Amino acid sequence: MATPAPTAPLAVFVSPHGFGHAARASAVMRALAPHVTEPFQLFATTPRWFFDEAVAGRYVLHQVETDVGFRQRDALAFDLDGTVRALDRFLPFDPALVEALSAKVSAARCGAVLCDISPLGVAVAERAGVPSILVENFIWPWLYEPLLTEAPGLAAHAATLERWFSRATVHIQATPFCEPTPAAAPVPPVCRPVCRSREEVRRELSIPLDAPTVVLTMGGVDQALPFLGRLPGLAPVHFIVTGAPATRSEGTVRAFDRDTRLYMPDLVGAADAVVAKLGYSTLAEVWSAGKPLARITRDDFREMPALDAWAERNVPGFAVPAADFAGGGWLERVDELLALAPVGRGSGSVVPLGWTPASGLDEPLGPGPVPASDGPAGRSSTSDGPTGAEAVAEIVLRTLRRPPRTESA
C-alpha cells in the first residue's frame, strides 16, 4: 500500500466537562497518530497523564479553558447558578483570547481544528482561516433547553453557542447521539481501545485471574461513595473503584482517587462487569469490550434517555436510579450483573497503535463509505468497517488534505 500523503498538523480543542470528551478526543488522536507526523496542538485543561495513555510524546499541551458545559456539584448533580456565572465569564469570547489562540494555531501550521465539543475551537479556527471539525453526541444549547425556566440566564448563552456550533465546517455525530442532524456525518461509537491484556492488568492489581471483578466508576467528576465500606463484605467479588476519596487497597477492594493515573479501557477489559454513571465515553468503552453494565441514571439530564435507550438495546445490564446508587441498593444486584453474558465484539483484545486508512481518502470531503448507525437507539457494529475513532480520523484526514483556503475567514 502506498505511503499516506503528508498532512498538515491538527489542533484539538477539548471540553473540560468531566473526562468523557477528552477520552473521545484521545481515541481520535490515537487513530490519527500514524498519519499526522507533526505533534497535535492540544488545547485543554484535562490532566496531561490522561492524554499520555493514548498519544504520549505526540502533542503540545496548551492549558486553556475551551468550554463550560455545566458546573457540577458532584457527578450526578449540576450547579445551574454556577453554570450561568461561568458562562457569563466565558461568553462572548474575548477577542484577545481568540486572536492569541489563532496565532498559536497558525504558527503551528495547523490545517484544521478538531472540536469536542468546544465552541471556542470553532471561533479560533474561523479566525485562523482553517476548517473546524465538530465531534459530538449532543451540543450544549440542546441540553440547556429544558432548563431555561429554572435558569433563564442560560437562554442568551444557549443562543450564542448555537450560532457558533452551526458555523463548524464539518459536523460529525458519534453514536449514540441525541438529536440527529441531517448535514452531519454519523459514525459508530468512538472509544479508546484496550491496550493491555486482562492478565497483565490483574497481575498488576493483585487480583486473581479467576476472581469475579467489577469496575465502579463515576467518570471524571467527584461523587460521594458512602457504601465503600460495604464492598469488602461482597467477597469473593473484587472491586476496582475510581474516583474514591483516597487510593487504598483493602481485601477485595482496589480504590483509586481522581488524580491516580488510570486507563479506563484496560480496567474495563480486565473486569467482568461495570457499574458506572451513564455517560458517553464510559458507555462506548463498555460496549466495545462487550461487558455487562449497571448504568446509573438521572432524571434531570436531557442526554440520559438517548443513552439509556441505546444501552438497553446494545449492552447487557440494567439501569440503577441515582437514589438507589447512593443508598447502596444496587449492591444486592451485583451477582445478577455478573451472571449476565458478555457480548463478543472482537474489540476486547489488545489493539496496537494505528490503523490502515480506507481507499479514497483524497476524494471530496463527505460521509462517503463511513459506517453509520440508525440513530440514538440504533444498533452499530465495528465488524464490517472502521471503528468510530477510525471513521472520524478518515474525515479529519480528508479535511487536512483539502487544498488550503486562500480567502480570509
QUIQUI-V139459 format. One line per field, one symbol per residue. ss: DSSP state (H for helix, E for strand, L for the rest). phi: phi as a letter, one per 30 degrees, with the letter a starting at -180 (. if undefined). burial: I if it has 16 or more other C-alpha atoms within 10 Angstrom, else O. A space follows every 10 residues. Layout:
# QUIQUI-V139459
ss: ???
phi: ???
burial: ???
This chain:
# QUIQUI-V139459
ss: LLLLLLLLEE EEEELLLLLH HHHHHHHHHH HHHHHLLLLE EEEELLLHHH HHHHHLLLEE EEELLLLLLL LEEELLEELH HHHHHHHHHH LLLLHHHHHH HHHHHHHLLE EEEEEEELHH HHHHHHHHLL EEEEEELLLH HHHHHHHLLL LLLHHHHHHH HHHHHHLLLE EEEELLLLLL LLLLEEELLL LLLLLLLHHH HHHHHLLLLL LLEEEEELLL LLLLLLLHHH HHHHLLLEEE EEEELLLEEE LLEEEEELLL LLLHHHHHHH LLEEEEELLH HHHHHHHHHL LEEEEEELLL LLLHHHHHHH HHHHLLEEEE EHHHHHHLHH HHHHHHHHHL LLLLLLLLLL LLLLLLLLLL LLLLLLLLLL LLLLLLLLLL LLLLLLLHHH HHHHHHHHHH LLLLLLLLL
phi: .ddedebddb cbccdddicd dddddddddd ddedcbdddd cccacdeeed dedcbeicbc ccdadcacib dcdadcbccd dddddddedd cdddeddddd ddddddddid cabcbbcddd ddddddddib dcbccacabe edddedcddd bddddddddd deddddcddb bbccddccbe ceddcdbdec adddcbdedd ddddchcedc ddbbccbcic bdadbdcedd dedceddcbc cciddadabb iccccbdddd dbceeddddd ccabcaedbe ddddddeddi cdbccdcbdc bdddeddddd dedbbdkadb eedddddidd ddcddddddd ddcdcicddd cddjacdddi dcdedlehde dcccjecdcb bcdcaddedd dddddddddd cdeddcddd
burial: OOOOOOIIII IIIIIIIIII IIIIIIIIII IIIOIIOIII IIIIIIOOOI IOIIIOOIIO IOOIIIIIII IIOOOIOOOI OOIIOIIOOI OOOOOOOIOO IIOIIIOIII IIIIIIIIII IIIIIIIIII IIIIIIIIII IOIIOOIOOO OOIIIOIIOO IIOIIOIIII IIIIIIIIOI OOOIIIIIII IIIIIIIIOO IIOOOOIOOO OIIIIIIIII IIIOIOOOOO IOOOOOIIII IIIIOOOOOO OIIIIIIIOO OOIIIIIIII IIIIIIIIII IIIIIIIIII IIIIIIIIOO OIIIIIIIOI IIOIIIIIII IIOOIIOIOI IOOIOOIIOO OIIOOOIIIO OOOOIOIOOO IOOOIOIOOI IIIOIIIIII IOOOOIIIII IIIIIIIIII IIOOOOOOO
